[in-house]
C-alpha cells in the first residue's frame, strides 16, 4: 500500500511516516517506480509507534521498544524497567503540574478581578508579595 493509504489506515500523517522513515524507525519497501510500499508488518510497526508516542515515549524510547519487540529473545524485565522508568517520569510531571495548579489557583483566588491596578497574579509572577487583593 502507498503512503496515503498507510496514513489513512494507521491515522498518522504522511509527514510523520516520512519522518519515521528518515530516522530509520520504519523502512518501507520500494516499488519499481520508487514509491513507498507498506506491508502489513510496516502497518503494525506504525500502529505500535503511534501508540507508544501517544503514551509519551520519546523517539529514542520507541526505537528501543521496537528493537525489544522484534527481539524474540528479549527479557520482559527489560521492557518493564523501561516502562516503569517512563511511568516514574509521568508521575513526576503530574506532581509538577499539580504544584503549578495549586500556585496558580492561589493567585487567581487572591485576585478580585476588578478595576484596581494592583494584581496579585502579576505580583506573584514577578516574585512579589501576593497578600493584597486586586
C-alpha atoms as an extended CHARMM CRD file, in Angstrom:
* protein
*
       134  EXT
         1         1  UNK       CA              0.0000000000        0.0000000000        0.0000000000  PROA      1               0.0000000000
         2         2  UNK       CA              1.2240000000        3.5420000000       -0.6750000000  PROA      2               0.0000000000
         3         3  UNK       CA              1.8940000000        6.2280000000        1.9140000000  PROA      3               0.0000000000
         4         4  UNK       CA             -1.5490000000        7.8130000000        1.5170000000  PROA      4               0.0000000000
         5         5  UNK       CA             -3.2590000000        4.5080000000        2.2120000000  PROA      5               0.0000000000
         6         6  UNK       CA             -0.8730000000        3.7770000000        5.0690000000  PROA      6               0.0000000000
         7         7  UNK       CA             -1.5970000000        7.1840000000        6.5680000000  PROA      7               0.0000000000
         8         8  UNK       CA             -5.3560000000        6.6580000000        6.3280000000  PROA      8               0.0000000000
         9         9  UNK       CA             -5.1260000000        3.1630000000        7.8160000000  PROA      9               0.0000000000
        10        10  UNK       CA             -2.9150000000        3.9530000000       10.7970000000  PROA      10              0.0000000000
        11        11  UNK       CA             -4.0660000000        7.5250000000       11.4970000000  PROA      11              0.0000000000
        12        12  UNK       CA             -0.6010000000        9.0470000000       11.2540000000  PROA      12              0.0000000000
        13        13  UNK       CA              0.0570000000       11.9670000000        8.9060000000  PROA      13              0.0000000000
        14        14  UNK       CA              2.1410000000       11.1050000000        5.8550000000  PROA      14              0.0000000000
        15        15  UNK       CA              4.6900000000       13.6660000000        7.0520000000  PROA      15              0.0000000000
        16        16  UNK       CA              5.1420000000       11.7220000000       10.3060000000  PROA      16              0.0000000000
        17        17  UNK       CA              5.5340000000        8.4600000000        8.4110000000  PROA      17              0.0000000000
        18        18  UNK       CA              8.1840000000       10.0590000000        6.1880000000  PROA      18              0.0000000000
        19        19  UNK       CA              9.9460000000       11.3530000000        9.3080000000  PROA      19              0.0000000000
        20        20  UNK       CA              9.9190000000        7.8900000000       10.8720000000  PROA      20              0.0000000000
        21        21  UNK       CA             11.4570000000        6.5940000000        7.6510000000  PROA      21              0.0000000000
        22        22  UNK       CA             14.0880000000        9.3720000000        7.5920000000  PROA      22              0.0000000000
        23        23  UNK       CA             15.2440000000        8.4800000000       11.1050000000  PROA      23              0.0000000000
        24        24  UNK       CA             15.1600000000        4.7450000000       10.4340000000  PROA      24              0.0000000000
        25        25  UNK       CA             12.2420000000        3.6950000000       12.6330000000  PROA      25              0.0000000000
        26        26  UNK       CA             10.4560000000        2.1540000000        9.6800000000  PROA      26              0.0000000000
        27        27  UNK       CA             11.8790000000        1.1740000000        6.3080000000  PROA      27              0.0000000000
        28        28  UNK       CA              9.1240000000        0.5340000000        3.7600000000  PROA      28              0.0000000000
        29        29  UNK       CA              9.8220000000       -1.3880000000        0.6020000000  PROA      29              0.0000000000
        30        30  UNK       CA             10.0210000000        0.4950000000       -2.6830000000  PROA      30              0.0000000000
        31        31  UNK       CA              8.1980000000       -0.3070000000       -5.9000000000  PROA      31              0.0000000000
        32        32  UNK       CA              9.9660000000       -0.2960000000       -9.2560000000  PROA      32              0.0000000000
        33        33  UNK       CA              8.9940000000        3.3350000000       -9.7560000000  PROA      33              0.0000000000
        34        34  UNK       CA             10.3930000000        4.3270000000       -6.3300000000  PROA      34              0.0000000000
        35        35  UNK       CA              7.1310000000        4.7080000000       -4.4180000000  PROA      35              0.0000000000
        36        36  UNK       CA              6.9480000000        3.5160000000       -0.8380000000  PROA      36              0.0000000000
        37        37  UNK       CA              5.1800000000        0.2070000000       -0.4120000000  PROA      37              0.0000000000
        38        38  UNK       CA              3.9020000000       -0.5490000000        3.0870000000  PROA      38              0.0000000000
        39        39  UNK       CA              3.2230000000       -4.1430000000        4.0690000000  PROA      39              0.0000000000
        40        40  UNK       CA              1.0830000000       -5.3750000000        6.9370000000  PROA      40              0.0000000000
        41        41  UNK       CA              4.2740000000       -5.6460000000        9.0030000000  PROA      41              0.0000000000
        42        42  UNK       CA              5.0300000000       -1.9850000000        8.3370000000  PROA      42              0.0000000000
        43        43  UNK       CA              1.4660000000       -1.0700000000        9.2600000000  PROA      43              0.0000000000
        44        44  UNK       CA              1.7960000000       -2.9820000000       12.5120000000  PROA      44              0.0000000000
        45        45  UNK       CA              5.0070000000       -1.0760000000       13.3150000000  PROA      45              0.0000000000
        46        46  UNK       CA              3.3330000000        2.2470000000       12.5150000000  PROA      46              0.0000000000
        47        47  UNK       CA              0.4430000000        1.3940000000       14.8470000000  PROA      47              0.0000000000
        48        48  UNK       CA              2.9700000000        0.3600000000       17.5120000000  PROA      48              0.0000000000
        49        49  UNK       CA              4.8160000000        3.6700000000       17.1230000000  PROA      49              0.0000000000
        50        50  UNK       CA              1.5800000000        5.6370000000       17.2090000000  PROA      50              0.0000000000
        51        51  UNK       CA              0.5210000000        4.0140000000       20.4880000000  PROA      51              0.0000000000
        52        52  UNK       CA              3.9760000000        4.3780000000       22.0440000000  PROA      52              0.0000000000
        53        53  UNK       CA              4.1920000000        8.0520000000       21.0730000000  PROA      53              0.0000000000
        54        54  UNK       CA              0.6380000000        8.5330000000       22.3740000000  PROA      54              0.0000000000
        55        55  UNK       CA              1.8670000000        7.2860000000       25.7430000000  PROA      55              0.0000000000
        56        56  UNK       CA              4.6240000000        9.8790000000       25.6790000000  PROA      56              0.0000000000
        57        57  UNK       CA              7.5950000000        7.7020000000       24.8350000000  PROA      57              0.0000000000
        58        58  UNK       CA             10.3930000000        9.5960000000       23.1040000000  PROA      58              0.0000000000
        59        59  UNK       CA             11.5970000000        8.7120000000       19.6330000000  PROA      59              0.0000000000
        60        60  UNK       CA             14.6510000000        7.0090000000       21.1350000000  PROA      60              0.0000000000
        61        61  UNK       CA             12.4180000000        5.1160000000       23.5630000000  PROA      61              0.0000000000
        62        62  UNK       CA             10.3430000000        3.9900000000       20.5740000000  PROA      62              0.0000000000
        63        63  UNK       CA             13.4820000000        2.8410000000       18.8040000000  PROA      63              0.0000000000
        64        64  UNK       CA             14.3920000000        0.7420000000       21.8500000000  PROA      64              0.0000000000
        65        65  UNK       CA             10.8590000000       -0.5720000000       22.2820000000  PROA      65              0.0000000000
        66        66  UNK       CA             10.6820000000       -1.5960000000       18.6260000000  PROA      66              0.0000000000
        67        67  UNK       CA             14.0190000000       -3.3410000000       18.9890000000  PROA      67              0.0000000000
        68        68  UNK       CA             12.7790000000       -5.1860000000       22.0530000000  PROA      68              0.0000000000
        69        69  UNK       CA              9.5130000000       -6.0380000000       20.3110000000  PROA      69              0.0000000000
        70        70  UNK       CA             11.3720000000       -7.5640000000       17.3730000000  PROA      70              0.0000000000
        71        71  UNK       CA             13.8050000000       -9.4640000000       19.6250000000  PROA      71              0.0000000000
        72        72  UNK       CA             12.2100000000      -12.8190000000       20.3960000000  PROA      72              0.0000000000
        73        73  UNK       CA             14.9340000000      -13.4900000000       22.9850000000  PROA      73              0.0000000000
        74        74  UNK       CA             14.1730000000      -10.3250000000       24.9380000000  PROA      74              0.0000000000
        75        75  UNK       CA             13.5750000000      -10.3790000000       28.6510000000  PROA      75              0.0000000000
        76        76  UNK       CA             10.2560000000       -8.8880000000       29.6520000000  PROA      76              0.0000000000
        77        77  UNK       CA             12.1010000000       -7.4120000000       32.6460000000  PROA      77              0.0000000000
        78        78  UNK       CA             13.8920000000       -5.0550000000       30.2190000000  PROA      78              0.0000000000
        79        79  UNK       CA             10.5890000000       -3.8500000000       28.8080000000  PROA      79              0.0000000000
        80        80  UNK       CA              9.0690000000       -3.4820000000       32.2680000000  PROA      80              0.0000000000
        81        81  UNK       CA             12.0640000000       -1.5000000000       33.5230000000  PROA      81              0.0000000000
        82        82  UNK       CA             11.7500000000        0.8840000000       30.6070000000  PROA      82              0.0000000000
        83        83  UNK       CA              8.0030000000        1.2820000000       31.1100000000  PROA      83              0.0000000000
        84        84  UNK       CA              8.4800000000        1.7560000000       34.8690000000  PROA      84              0.0000000000
        85        85  UNK       CA             11.0580000000        4.4910000000       34.2670000000  PROA      85              0.0000000000
        86        86  UNK       CA              8.6680000000        6.2440000000       31.8880000000  PROA      86              0.0000000000
        87        87  UNK       CA              5.8250000000        5.8720000000       34.3870000000  PROA      87              0.0000000000
        88        88  UNK       CA              8.0190000000        7.4520000000       37.0760000000  PROA      88              0.0000000000
        89        89  UNK       CA              8.6930000000       10.4120000000       34.7560000000  PROA      89              0.0000000000
        90        90  UNK       CA              4.9680000000       10.7910000000       34.1380000000  PROA      90              0.0000000000
        91        91  UNK       CA              4.2690000000       10.7330000000       37.8900000000  PROA      91              0.0000000000
        92        92  UNK       CA              6.9210000000       13.3920000000       38.4240000000  PROA      92              0.0000000000
        93        93  UNK       CA              5.3620000000       15.5850000000       35.7210000000  PROA      93              0.0000000000
        94        94  UNK       CA              1.9060000000       15.1100000000       37.2360000000  PROA      94              0.0000000000
        95        95  UNK       CA              3.2330000000       16.2780000000       40.6120000000  PROA      95              0.0000000000
        96        96  UNK       CA              4.8230000000       19.3060000000       38.9430000000  PROA      96              0.0000000000
        97        97  UNK       CA              1.5320000000       20.1200000000       37.2240000000  PROA      97              0.0000000000
        98        98  UNK       CA             -0.3750000000       19.7730000000       40.4950000000  PROA      98              0.0000000000
        99        99  UNK       CA              2.0440000000       22.1990000000       42.1550000000  PROA      99              0.0000000000
       100       100  UNK       CA              1.6130000000       24.6320000000       39.2670000000  PROA      100             0.0000000000
       101       101  UNK       CA             -2.1590000000       24.2750000000       39.5560000000  PROA      101             0.0000000000
       102       102  UNK       CA             -2.0820000000       24.9650000000       43.2980000000  PROA      102             0.0000000000
       103       103  UNK       CA              0.1110000000       28.0520000000       42.8700000000  PROA      103             0.0000000000
       104       104  UNK       CA             -1.9590000000       29.4820000000       40.0480000000  PROA      104             0.0000000000
       105       105  UNK       CA             -5.2060000000       28.6710000000       41.8400000000  PROA      105             0.0000000000
       106       106  UNK       CA             -3.9520000000       30.5620000000       44.9070000000  PROA      106             0.0000000000
       107       107  UNK       CA             -3.0210000000       33.5750000000       42.7640000000  PROA      107             0.0000000000
       108       108  UNK       CA             -6.3930000000       33.5600000000       40.9940000000  PROA      108             0.0000000000
       109       109  UNK       CA             -8.2440000000       33.3100000000       44.3230000000  PROA      109             0.0000000000
       110       110  UNK       CA             -6.3580000000       36.3400000000       45.6570000000  PROA      110             0.0000000000
       111       111  UNK       CA             -7.3060000000       38.4920000000       42.6850000000  PROA      111             0.0000000000
       112       112  UNK       CA            -10.6190000000       40.3330000000       42.9040000000  PROA      112             0.0000000000
       113       113  UNK       CA            -10.6430000000       40.9290000000       39.1540000000  PROA      113             0.0000000000
       114       114  UNK       CA            -11.9180000000       44.4990000000       39.4820000000  PROA      114             0.0000000000
       115       115  UNK       CA            -10.7550000000       47.8710000000       38.0970000000  PROA      115             0.0000000000
       116       116  UNK       CA             -7.8720000000       48.3400000000       40.5460000000  PROA      116             0.0000000000
       117       117  UNK       CA             -4.3660000000       48.1470000000       39.0440000000  PROA      117             0.0000000000
       118       118  UNK       CA             -2.7910000000       46.0880000000       41.8410000000  PROA      118             0.0000000000
       119       119  UNK       CA             -2.9170000000       42.4380000000       40.9180000000  PROA      119             0.0000000000
       120       120  UNK       CA             -1.6350000000       39.5010000000       42.9920000000  PROA      120             0.0000000000
       121       121  UNK       CA             -1.3330000000       37.3850000000       39.8470000000  PROA      121             0.0000000000
       122       122  UNK       CA              1.1640000000       39.7730000000       38.2520000000  PROA      122             0.0000000000
       123       123  UNK       CA              2.8970000000       40.3100000000       41.5910000000  PROA      123             0.0000000000
       124       124  UNK       CA              3.1860000000       36.5510000000       42.0640000000  PROA      124             0.0000000000
       125       125  UNK       CA              4.6190000000       36.0950000000       38.5720000000  PROA      125             0.0000000000
       126       126  UNK       CA              7.1070000000       38.8580000000       39.3440000000  PROA      126             0.0000000000
       127       127  UNK       CA              8.0640000000       37.1020000000       42.5820000000  PROA      127             0.0000000000
       128       128  UNK       CA              6.4930000000       39.6740000000       44.8710000000  PROA      128             0.0000000000
       129       129  UNK       CA              4.0790000000       39.5420000000       47.7860000000  PROA      129             0.0000000000
       130       130  UNK       CA              0.5470000000       38.4660000000       46.8440000000  PROA      130             0.0000000000
       131       131  UNK       CA             -1.2190000000       39.1050000000       50.1250000000  PROA      131             0.0000000000
       132       132  UNK       CA             -3.1520000000       42.1750000000       48.9240000000  PROA      132             0.0000000000
       133       133  UNK       CA             -6.2160000000       41.7520000000       46.7390000000  PROA      133             0.0000000000
       134       134  UNK       CA             -6.6170000000       43.3870000000       43.3550000000  PROA      134             0.0000000000
